[in-house]
């Protein structure tokens, strides 16, 4: 059974196993890498919205796609998916990849792999060329009920600009204004995505928030990705 995901997936650029071990993570695991001619095109999201940011045609950020990666192995009694995932993450870090797209894998996560079956992971590696300039706020959000315009905050990252500004789970983001965004009404997730891809690190943005039916105005100063998210802690490394 082959499963295909045309989504952005999470990578850990710094934490975890050392990049030096990337080429020989396990004798039973092979790493195949084919570099592309450097291609810059506008991508859309960051990996933490993997279930929403699937429409590459609407991507807003410049990235550099650097190559096609395949990690494969024949399953053995002592070889698990974790071995492939670890090799995959180590190699991506060694290439400086920020994220991946067009991910495919040979088995469902919960599907048992019999000894002798071939396991593989495939993806395109990408690098965000504006990583230091692009600003992250630090919360997960969800579509609110259609009759209530805005997006609902589901979880706030500890120590993030969102937490510093006072944003809490349950808050509804209704509007955003700032130099790079202009003034934007936030009626739903499409509006918020349009705004967040314009965020720039260290600039101030006014968030118009509704909490328990009461309006609030909060000043948020986004920061670069590495100053907001600890992918190793939040996603178990991959």
N, C-alpha and C positions, 0 to 999 in steps of 0.2 A: 504494500500500500504506500503510495507516494502522496505526501501532503505538500502543498505549495502555499507559501505566504508571501504576498506582495506588500509587505509592511516594513516599517523601520523597526529594528530590533535593538536591544540594549547591549552595549559593550562597555567594558571597564577600561578606560585609557591608562590608568596608572596603578591602581591597587591590584593585589593578587599575585600569582606566580610571575617570576621574572621573565622578561622577553628573551633572555639568552637561551632558555630551554625551548623556544618556540619550534625550532626545526626538528627536534627530537623529543617530543613530549612523552612518547611511549613507543616501544619497538613495534607494537601491533597497530599503531595509528599512523597513517600517511597523510601528509599535508601537500596539496597541489595548489599552486598559485600561478595565475596567468595575469600579468599586468596589462592594463589598457593604456592606450595613448591618453594622456591627461585630458579629461573632458570636464569643463565647468558648465553646470546648468543649475537652474533655480529649484532647490528642493523645498519641501513644505515643512516638515515638522521636526520635533525632537522625539527621541525614542520613547519618552514616557507617555506619549499618546498613541501607542501602537495600534489601538483598536479604532482610532478615529482618523489618523493622519495617513491615509492610504492613497489619496488621490495625487499622484505625482504631478499632474498637470497644474495643480494649484500651489505647488511649492513656491515659497517666497525667498528662501535663503540660498546664497551661492555655496556650492560644495564642489569638491574635486573627487570624482570617482576614480579609484586607483587600481582596482583589479578584481578578478573573479577568484574566490577561494573555495576549494573543496577539501573537506576533511573526511576521510573514510577509513573503515576497518571492517574486518570480518569478525563478527561477535564470537567471543570465547567465553568460557565459564567465568573467567575473572575480569572480563572487559564489559564496562557498562557505558551507558550514554554519557555519564559524567566524564569519562575519559575523553570522549570526542569533544564535549563542550569545553573542557579545560584546555585541550590542544587548540581548539578554535579561538578561544579568548586570548590565549598567549600569543598566537600568531597575529591576531588583529592588533593587539597592543604593540607588537614588534614593528608593525607597519604604520603605527600612529593613527589608526582608524578611530573615528569618533562614533560611528554607527554603521549599520549595514542595511541594505535594501534587497528586495527580490529574494527573500530567504526561502529555501526549500529544504526538506528533510525527509529521509526515507521511511520513517516510521512515526506514527503518532506517539506522543509522549507517554501515554499509558499503555501502548501496545507492547506485549512481551516480544523480546528479540531472542530467537533461538540461536544456539551456537552454530556458527557457519553462515548465518544470514549476514549480508552486507549492510552495514550502517553507514550513512553519510549525511553530512551537512553541507549546504552550498549557499553562497551569497555573494553579492557585490560589496566591496568595502568602499566606504566613502569618508572623506575628511571635510569638516566644515571650515571654510576659509575665513569665516568671520567669527570664530569661536570666542575670541577675546572681546569682541565688540557686541555680540548678541547678548541680550539680557534675559535672565530667567527670574521668575517671581517666586516659584517654589510651592505650588499647590496643585493637587489633582482636582478636576472639576467634572461635572456631569450636566447633561441637559436638565433643566428644571421642567416643571410641568408646563405644557404649551400655553396655558392661560396666564402664566406668570412669566413675563419677559426676564431674561437674564440667564446666567449660568450659576449653578449651585456648587459651592466649594465642598469637596468631599473629605479631603485630607490636606493638612498643612505640614510642610517639611520643617522639622525642628531647626531653629537657627536661620531660617530662610528670610529673604526680604519680606515675604508675605507675613510671616510670624512677627517680625520686627514692627511691621506697619499695624499689626493688630487684627489681621484677617483671621477668621476662625471657621472651622467646619460648620456648615449650615448657612453661612453668609451667601447672599445672592449678589453677584456682580451685575450691575445695571448699566454702568457707563465708565469710560476711561478717557482721560485727556492727557496730552503731553506733547512735547515738541515733535517727536517722530511719528506720533499717531494722529495728531489733531484731536478733535472732540468726536468721540464715537459712542453711539448708543449700542448697548449690548443686549440684543433680543434673544440670542441663543448661541450655540457653540460655534456656528460659522462666523458670527461677528467677533466672538472672543478670539478665535484663531487668527482672524484677519488682524486684530490688534496685537496679539502677542508676537507675531512674526516681525513686527515693527519695533519691538522693545530694544533699547540699547542700554548696555551696562552703564551704571553710574548716573543715568539721567532720572529725573523725578517724574512720576506719573501720578495723577489723581485718580483714585478708584472710587466710584460712586457705588455704595454698597447698601443693601437692605438687610437688616437683622431684626428678626421678630417684628416685621412690619414697620420698623423705624429706619429712616435714612441716615447714613453715615458717610463721611468723606475721609478717605485715608490717603496719605502720601506714601507711595511705594517706590523704592529705588532698586531696580533689578541689578543682579550681579552676573558675572560670567558663570557658565555651567559648572566648572570645577569648584567654585566657591559656594554652590548651592546644593548640589546633589552628591551623595556618596553612593555610587551605584553598587559598590561591593556590599555595603551594608543593607541597602534597600532591596536589592534584587538577587542577593546570594552570589554575586560575581559575574553573572552573565544575563 
